[in-house]
């Protein structure tokens, strides 16, 4: 990863143009896991790991892309946007296609160079950050004045339709709408949102990466979605107004789902409890009760492990290793499951110490050396102002 000032210098050397530079952050999700596709609530935050993207028109019809961290280039024309065999250009090309499909006239060429410090494959949404950076950069460059919500929606559509990954909106929404010292409480039913204060300099977010990804991940994800839909079908026979688990209650699940299918009941019960838990967690934060909030994170992990069954022994081990640690307020697996990271709330001045202790204990028990990342909550997609060293918001 190179700094924004160096990105500008490199861009000028490569493309002989003075670029606009934007940044878009990665994200974490504090609580509200596997709730997004059930029209539930999620509680993400943008973090201080970013994609930096430089862009300028080039007075041709060519689209020239340069991935600095990969030392790789790609070139096409504005009227020949199609999937590649490289993958990384697709995140950018998919956004261009979405803009064109939505009648934003991109009829002249441009150059893009980008770099970032969002760890790949750690579940911090580096792809969403690149998509949002691209959408915002093109909106600014061509003066489209696209709204924040539409930047997130266009970026999500690019990933769904062009890249071919069936993601929800949370990743892109968090990247664009992030706010310093706040979490974003997003309602996945209607995209309404509320900023929840997270004003503390005493706590850091520690991400511990298991370095495993079990092959069950994608098949189990689809299976869980189907089980949630089956639960809704069983309830809606008696309550037609229940169209998602967002509108279901534990009483409904006990009455209409548990007698028919115990496994479907367990899956749905977790989701209903998690949506309620998120509401309570937000109340904890409004009272600055980080201890109670952290306890709810542990409860979420237990639900994901025992009811939803999307954890794995490595994730469970990382959570067990911090349970009872006086410097750790809460921990849980984050993301789809079967590998990836745990997210931990840790006393700020002890974050490094805790990370090293846990990494050492994990290696002793598994033989795997793991990376860790200490993150802070940051603002969303913005212009990088190199003269002021500050960020202009979307």
SELUM-19354 format. One record per residue (C-alpha): residue number from 1; y, x, z. Coordinates in steps of 0.1 Angstrom, whole numbers, plus 5000, padded with zeros to 4 digits. Example, Ala and Ser with C-alpha at 12.3 -4.5 7.8 and 13.67 -1.06 7.14 Angstrom:
2
+-----+------+------+------+
| num |   py |   px |   pz |
+-----+------+------+------+
|   1 | 4955 | 5123 | 5078 |
|   2 | 4989 | 5137 | 5071 |
+-----+------+------+------+
# end
This chain:
394
+-----+------+------+------+
| num |   py |   px |   pz |
+-----+------+------+------+
|   1 | 5000 | 5000 | 5000 |
|   2 | 5035 | 5013 | 4992 |
|   3 | 5068 | 5002 | 5007 |
|   4 | 5092 | 4979 | 4990 |
|   5 | 5117 | 5007 | 4982 |
|   6 | 5089 | 5028 | 4966 |
|   7 | 5077 | 4997 | 4947 |
|   8 | 5111 | 4994 | 4931 |
|   9 | 5112 | 5031 | 4922 |
|  10 | 5077 | 5029 | 4907 |
|  11 | 5085 | 4997 | 4888 |
|  12 | 5116 | 5013 | 4872 |
|  13 | 5096 | 5044 | 4863 |
|  14 | 5068 | 5023 | 4847 |
|  15 | 5088 | 4995 | 4831 |
|  16 | 5124 | 5008 | 4828 |
|  17 | 5138 | 4976 | 4844 |
|  18 | 5154 | 4969 | 4877 |
|  19 | 5131 | 4943 | 4894 |
|  20 | 5134 | 4914 | 4917 |
|  21 | 5111 | 4920 | 4947 |
|  22 | 5095 | 4893 | 4967 |
|  23 | 5069 | 4893 | 4996 |
|  24 | 5044 | 4867 | 5006 |
|  25 | 5023 | 4871 | 5038 |
|  26 | 4987 | 4867 | 5048 |
|  27 | 4978 | 4841 | 5074 |
|  28 | 4957 | 4835 | 5105 |
|  29 | 4946 | 4801 | 5118 |
|  30 | 4948 | 4798 | 5156 |
|  31 | 4928 | 4766 | 5160 |
|  32 | 4916 | 4738 | 5137 |
|  33 | 4886 | 4752 | 5119 |
|  34 | 4866 | 4732 | 5092 |
|  35 | 4891 | 4703 | 5098 |
|  36 | 4911 | 4707 | 5066 |
|  37 | 4886 | 4690 | 5042 |
|  38 | 4883 | 4661 | 5068 |
|  39 | 4920 | 4652 | 5065 |
|  40 | 4924 | 4668 | 5099 |
|  41 | 4950 | 4692 | 5114 |
|  42 | 4952 | 4730 | 5112 |
|  43 | 4974 | 4754 | 5131 |
|  44 | 4980 | 4785 | 5109 |
|  45 | 5007 | 4812 | 5111 |
|  46 | 5020 | 4838 | 5086 |
|  47 | 5015 | 4873 | 5098 |
|  48 | 5031 | 4907 | 5092 |
|  49 | 5007 | 4917 | 5065 |
|  50 | 5021 | 4911 | 5030 |
|  51 | 5018 | 4912 | 4993 |
|  52 | 5049 | 4928 | 4977 |
|  53 | 5056 | 4919 | 4941 |
|  54 | 5082 | 4933 | 4917 |
|  55 | 5091 | 4913 | 4886 |
|  56 | 5115 | 4916 | 4856 |
|  57 | 5119 | 4901 | 4821 |
|  58 | 5110 | 4925 | 4793 |
|  59 | 5126 | 4910 | 4762 |
|  60 | 5092 | 4905 | 4745 |
|  61 | 5065 | 4879 | 4746 |
|  62 | 5042 | 4902 | 4766 |
|  63 | 5030 | 4897 | 4802 |
|  64 | 5022 | 4931 | 4816 |
|  65 | 5006 | 4933 | 4851 |
|  66 | 5000 | 4964 | 4872 |
|  67 | 4979 | 4964 | 4904 |
|  68 | 4992 | 4995 | 4922 |
|  69 | 4965 | 4996 | 4949 |
|  70 | 4938 | 4994 | 4922 |
|  71 | 4956 | 5017 | 4897 |
|  72 | 4947 | 4990 | 4871 |
|  73 | 4967 | 4973 | 4844 |
|  74 | 4964 | 4941 | 4823 |
|  75 | 4983 | 4929 | 4793 |
|  76 | 4985 | 4896 | 4775 |
|  77 | 5012 | 4873 | 4759 |
|  78 | 5028 | 4842 | 4774 |
|  79 | 5010 | 4819 | 4749 |
|  80 | 4975 | 4835 | 4755 |
|  81 | 4969 | 4828 | 4792 |
|  82 | 4931 | 4828 | 4798 |
|  83 | 4906 | 4840 | 4824 |
|  84 | 4897 | 4877 | 4824 |
|  85 | 4866 | 4896 | 4834 |
|  86 | 4886 | 4916 | 4861 |
|  87 | 4894 | 4888 | 4885 |
|  88 | 4925 | 4902 | 4901 |
|  89 | 4948 | 4892 | 4871 |
|  90 | 4934 | 4857 | 4874 |
|  91 | 4954 | 4850 | 4906 |
|  92 | 4986 | 4857 | 4886 |
|  93 | 4976 | 4842 | 4853 |
|  94 | 4964 | 4810 | 4870 |
|  95 | 4999 | 4805 | 4885 |
|  96 | 5015 | 4811 | 4850 |
|  97 | 4991 | 4785 | 4836 |
|  98 | 5000 | 4759 | 4863 |
|  99 | 5037 | 4764 | 4857 |
| 100 | 5031 | 4759 | 4819 |
| 101 | 5010 | 4728 | 4826 |
| 102 | 5038 | 4714 | 4847 |
| 103 | 5063 | 4718 | 4820 |
| 104 | 5081 | 4749 | 4834 |
| 105 | 5091 | 4768 | 4802 |
| 106 | 5079 | 4804 | 4804 |
| 107 | 5087 | 4814 | 4768 |
| 108 | 5096 | 4851 | 4773 |
| 109 | 5076 | 4880 | 4786 |
| 110 | 5079 | 4898 | 4819 |
| 111 | 5064 | 4927 | 4839 |
| 112 | 5048 | 4925 | 4873 |
| 113 | 5037 | 4953 | 4897 |
| 114 | 5023 | 4945 | 4931 |
| 115 | 5009 | 4961 | 4962 |
| 116 | 4999 | 4949 | 4997 |
| 117 | 4987 | 4956 | 5032 |
| 118 | 4966 | 4925 | 5037 |
| 119 | 4930 | 4936 | 5043 |
| 120 | 4907 | 4925 | 5016 |
| 121 | 4878 | 4903 | 5025 |
| 122 | 4888 | 4899 | 5061 |
| 123 | 4897 | 4862 | 5057 |
| 124 | 4935 | 4867 | 5059 |
| 125 | 4941 | 4850 | 5025 |
| 126 | 4953 | 4879 | 5004 |
| 127 | 4946 | 4859 | 4972 |
| 128 | 4969 | 4830 | 4984 |
| 129 | 4996 | 4855 | 4992 |
| 130 | 4995 | 4869 | 4957 |
| 131 | 4995 | 4835 | 4942 |
| 132 | 5025 | 4824 | 4963 |
| 133 | 5044 | 4856 | 4956 |
| 134 | 5038 | 4851 | 4919 |
| 135 | 5050 | 4814 | 4919 |
| 136 | 5081 | 4822 | 4939 |
| 137 | 5090 | 4852 | 4918 |
| 138 | 5086 | 4833 | 4886 |
| 139 | 5106 | 4803 | 4900 |
| 140 | 5134 | 4827 | 4910 |
| 141 | 5133 | 4848 | 4878 |
| 142 | 5134 | 4818 | 4855 |
| 143 | 5156 | 4797 | 4878 |
| 144 | 5131 | 4769 | 4881 |
| 145 | 5142 | 4760 | 4917 |
| 146 | 5107 | 4750 | 4926 |
| 147 | 5104 | 4735 | 4962 |
| 148 | 5084 | 4752 | 4989 |
| 149 | 5057 | 4725 | 4989 |
| 150 | 5053 | 4727 | 4951 |
| 151 | 5050 | 4765 | 4952 |
| 152 | 5021 | 4761 | 4977 |
| 153 | 5005 | 4733 | 4956 |
| 154 | 5009 | 4751 | 4923 |
| 155 | 4993 | 4782 | 4939 |
| 156 | 4964 | 4761 | 4953 |
| 157 | 4958 | 4745 | 4919 |
| 158 | 4957 | 4780 | 4903 |
| 159 | 4929 | 4790 | 4927 |
| 160 | 4910 | 4758 | 4923 |
| 161 | 4913 | 4753 | 4885 |
| 162 | 4917 | 4789 | 4871 |
| 163 | 4900 | 4812 | 4896 |
| 164 | 4874 | 4785 | 4904 |
| 165 | 4875 | 4786 | 4942 |
| 166 | 4876 | 4752 | 4959 |
| 167 | 4901 | 4760 | 4987 |
| 168 | 4923 | 4736 | 5006 |
| 169 | 4960 | 4739 | 5009 |
| 170 | 4962 | 4757 | 5043 |
| 171 | 4963 | 4793 | 5031 |
| 172 | 4991 | 4788 | 5005 |
| 173 | 5010 | 4764 | 5028 |
| 174 | 5010 | 4790 | 5057 |
| 175 | 5021 | 4818 | 5034 |
| 176 | 5051 | 4798 | 5021 |
| 177 | 5061 | 4779 | 5052 |
| 178 | 5055 | 4806 | 5078 |
| 179 | 5082 | 4810 | 5104 |
| 180 | 5088 | 4838 | 5129 |
| 181 | 5076 | 4830 | 5165 |
| 182 | 5061 | 4797 | 5153 |
| 183 | 5028 | 4782 | 5143 |
| 184 | 5026 | 4756 | 5115 |
| 185 | 5009 | 4724 | 5126 |
| 186 | 4999 | 4710 | 5092 |
| 187 | 4985 | 4675 | 5086 |
| 188 | 4960 | 4679 | 5058 |
| 189 | 4961 | 4642 | 5051 |
| 190 | 4997 | 4640 | 5039 |
| 191 | 5010 | 4676 | 5041 |
| 192 | 5035 | 4667 | 5068 |
| 193 | 5041 | 4696 | 5092 |
| 194 | 5057 | 4706 | 5125 |
| 195 | 5067 | 4740 | 5137 |
| 196 | 5051 | 4748 | 5171 |
| 197 | 5069 | 4775 | 5192 |
| 198 | 5049 | 4806 | 5198 |
| 199 | 5077 | 4826 | 5215 |
| 200 | 5061 | 4855 | 5232 |
| 201 | 5065 | 4892 | 5230 |
| 202 | 5037 | 4895 | 5256 |
| 203 | 5008 | 4885 | 5233 |
| 204 | 4994 | 4900 | 5201 |
| 205 | 4969 | 4886 | 5177 |
| 206 | 4939 | 4909 | 5174 |
| 207 | 4915 | 4905 | 5145 |
| 208 | 4881 | 4921 | 5148 |
| 209 | 4861 | 4923 | 5116 |
| 210 | 4823 | 4919 | 5119 |
| 211 | 4818 | 4937 | 5086 |
| 212 | 4791 | 4912 | 5077 |
| 213 | 4790 | 4883 | 5053 |
| 214 | 4757 | 4864 | 5054 |
| 215 | 4745 | 4848 | 5021 |
| 216 | 4744 | 4814 | 5038 |
| 217 | 4782 | 4811 | 5037 |
| 218 | 4788 | 4791 | 5004 |
| 219 | 4757 | 4769 | 5006 |
| 220 | 4762 | 4761 | 5042 |
| 221 | 4799 | 4753 | 5036 |
| 222 | 4789 | 4727 | 5009 |
| 223 | 4762 | 4713 | 5032 |
| 224 | 4787 | 4709 | 5061 |
| 225 | 4811 | 4690 | 5038 |
| 226 | 4783 | 4667 | 5027 |
| 227 | 4773 | 4661 | 5063 |
| 228 | 4808 | 4651 | 5072 |
| 229 | 4810 | 4628 | 5042 |
| 230 | 4777 | 4612 | 5053 |
| 231 | 4790 | 4606 | 5087 |
| 232 | 4820 | 4588 | 5073 |
| 233 | 4797 | 4567 | 5050 |
| 234 | 4777 | 4556 | 5080 |
| 235 | 4808 | 4546 | 5100 |
| 236 | 4826 | 4530 | 5071 |
| 237 | 4799 | 4504 | 5067 |
| 238 | 4811 | 4489 | 5099 |
| 239 | 4847 | 4501 | 5098 |
| 240 | 4859 | 4502 | 5062 |
| 241 | 4893 | 4516 | 5072 |
| 242 | 4876 | 4549 | 5083 |
| 243 | 4878 | 4570 | 5051 |
| 244 | 4876 | 4604 | 5067 |
| 245 | 4867 | 4619 | 5101 |
| 246 | 4904 | 4620 | 5109 |
| 247 | 4901 | 4583 | 5117 |
| 248 | 4867 | 4584 | 5134 |
| 249 | 4861 | 4584 | 5172 |
| 250 | 4833 | 4599 | 5193 |
| 251 | 4824 | 4563 | 5202 |
| 252 | 4819 | 4554 | 5165 |
| 253 | 4798 | 4585 | 5160 |
| 254 | 4775 | 4577 | 5190 |
| 255 | 4771 | 4541 | 5178 |
| 256 | 4766 | 4545 | 5141 |
| 257 | 4757 | 4581 | 5133 |
| 258 | 4737 | 4595 | 5161 |
| 259 | 4708 | 4569 | 5159 |
| 260 | 4705 | 4576 | 5122 |
| 261 | 4709 | 4614 | 5120 |
| 262 | 4712 | 4637 | 5150 |
| 263 | 4724 | 4667 | 5129 |
| 264 | 4751 | 4648 | 5110 |
| 265 | 4762 | 4635 | 5144 |
| 266 | 4766 | 4670 | 5158 |
| 267 | 4786 | 4682 | 5128 |
| 268 | 4809 | 4652 | 5129 |
| 269 | 4813 | 4653 | 5167 |
| 270 | 4826 | 4689 | 5164 |
| 271 | 4852 | 4679 | 5138 |
| 272 | 4865 | 4649 | 5158 |
| 273 | 4867 | 4670 | 5190 |
| 274 | 4884 | 4699 | 5172 |
| 275 | 4912 | 4676 | 5158 |
| 276 | 4918 | 4663 | 5194 |
| 277 | 4916 | 4698 | 5207 |
| 278 | 4943 | 4710 | 5183 |
| 279 | 4967 | 4682 | 5195 |
| 280 | 4961 | 4693 | 5231 |
| 281 | 4965 | 4730 | 5222 |
| 282 | 5000 | 4722 | 5207 |
| 283 | 5010 | 4706 | 5240 |
| 284 | 4998 | 4737 | 5258 |
| 285 | 5021 | 4758 | 5237 |
| 286 | 5051 | 4735 | 5242 |
| 287 | 5046 | 4742 | 5280 |
| 288 | 5041 | 4780 | 5273 |
| 289 | 5006 | 4776 | 5288 |
| 290 | 4989 | 4804 | 5268 |
| 291 | 4960 | 4805 | 5292 |
| 292 | 4950 | 4769 | 5285 |
| 293 | 4956 | 4775 | 5248 |
| 294 | 4932 | 4805 | 5249 |
| 295 | 4906 | 4785 | 5267 |
| 296 | 4906 | 4759 | 5239 |
| 297 | 4900 | 4788 | 5214 |
| 298 | 4868 | 4797 | 5233 |
| 299 | 4858 | 4760 | 5232 |
| 300 | 4863 | 4759 | 5195 |
| 301 | 4840 | 4789 | 5191 |
| 302 | 4814 | 4772 | 5212 |
| 303 | 4816 | 4741 | 5190 |
| 304 | 4814 | 4762 | 5158 |
| 305 | 4784 | 4780 | 5172 |
| 306 | 4764 | 4752 | 5187 |
| 307 | 4775 | 4720 | 5170 |
| 308 | 4787 | 4730 | 5136 |
| 309 | 4764 | 4760 | 5134 |
| 310 | 4785 | 4782 | 5111 |
| 311 | 4787 | 4812 | 5134 |
| 312 | 4763 | 4842 | 5134 |
| 313 | 4750 | 4867 | 5160 |
| 314 | 4777 | 4893 | 5151 |
| 315 | 4806 | 4868 | 5156 |
| 316 | 4790 | 4855 | 5188 |
| 317 | 4787 | 4891 | 5201 |
| 318 | 4824 | 4898 | 5194 |
| 319 | 4834 | 4867 | 5213 |
| 320 | 4810 | 4875 | 5242 |
| 321 | 4824 | 4911 | 5244 |
| 322 | 4859 | 4898 | 5252 |
| 323 | 4850 | 4868 | 5274 |
| 324 | 4859 | 4876 | 5310 |
| 325 | 4883 | 4904 | 5299 |
| 326 | 4915 | 4900 | 5319 |
| 327 | 4936 | 4910 | 5289 |
| 328 | 4921 | 4885 | 5265 |
| 329 | 4933 | 4849 | 5267 |
| 330 | 4912 | 4834 | 5240 |
| 331 | 4889 | 4842 | 5211 |
| 332 | 4869 | 4825 | 5184 |
| 333 | 4854 | 4830 | 5149 |
| 334 | 4880 | 4824 | 5122 |
| 335 | 4873 | 4810 | 5087 |
| 336 | 4843 | 4796 | 5070 |
| 337 | 4818 | 4814 | 5092 |
| 338 | 4786 | 4835 | 5088 |
| 339 | 4807 | 4867 | 5091 |
| 340 | 4843 | 4877 | 5087 |
| 341 | 4867 | 4881 | 5117 |
| 342 | 4872 | 4868 | 5152 |
| 343 | 4908 | 4860 | 5162 |
| 344 | 4918 | 4871 | 5197 |
| 345 | 4949 | 4865 | 5218 |
| 346 | 4955 | 4897 | 5237 |
| 347 | 4981 | 4910 | 5261 |
| 348 | 5004 | 4929 | 5238 |
| 349 | 5004 | 4962 | 5257 |
| 350 | 4966 | 4962 | 5259 |
| 351 | 4958 | 4952 | 5223 |
| 352 | 4949 | 4987 | 5211 |
| 353 | 4928 | 4994 | 5242 |
| 354 | 4909 | 4962 | 5240 |
| 355 | 4902 | 4967 | 5203 |
| 356 | 4888 | 5002 | 5208 |
| 357 | 4866 | 4991 | 5237 |
| 358 | 4852 | 4961 | 5218 |
| 359 | 4847 | 4982 | 5186 |
| 360 | 4828 | 5008 | 5206 |
| 361 | 4806 | 4982 | 5223 |
| 362 | 4799 | 4964 | 5191 |
| 363 | 4789 | 4997 | 5174 |
| 364 | 4766 | 5005 | 5203 |
| 365 | 4748 | 4972 | 5199 |
| 366 | 4748 | 4968 | 5161 |
| 367 | 4752 | 5002 | 5147 |
| 368 | 4782 | 4989 | 5127 |
| 369 | 4816 | 5005 | 5128 |
| 370 | 4843 | 4978 | 5125 |
| 371 | 4879 | 4978 | 5116 |
| 372 | 4905 | 4958 | 5136 |
| 373 | 4940 | 4946 | 5129 |
| 374 | 4968 | 4939 | 5153 |
| 375 | 4991 | 4912 | 5138 |
| 376 | 5024 | 4895 | 5147 |
| 377 | 5037 | 4862 | 5135 |
| 378 | 5061 | 4865 | 5106 |
| 379 | 5082 | 4844 | 5082 |
| 380 | 5070 | 4830 | 5049 |
| 381 | 5075 | 4839 | 5013 |
| 382 | 5109 | 4854 | 5006 |
| 383 | 5130 | 4878 | 4985 |
| 384 | 5131 | 4913 | 4998 |
| 385 | 5167 | 4924 | 5000 |
| 386 | 5165 | 4962 | 4999 |
| 387 | 5203 | 4966 | 5006 |
| 388 | 5201 | 4947 | 5038 |
| 389 | 5165 | 4954 | 5047 |
| 390 | 5162 | 4916 | 5054 |
| 391 | 5144 | 4887 | 5038 |
| 392 | 5159 | 4857 | 5020 |
| 393 | 5137 | 4826 | 5025 |
| 394 | 5123 | 4804 | 4998 |
+-----+------+------+------+
# end
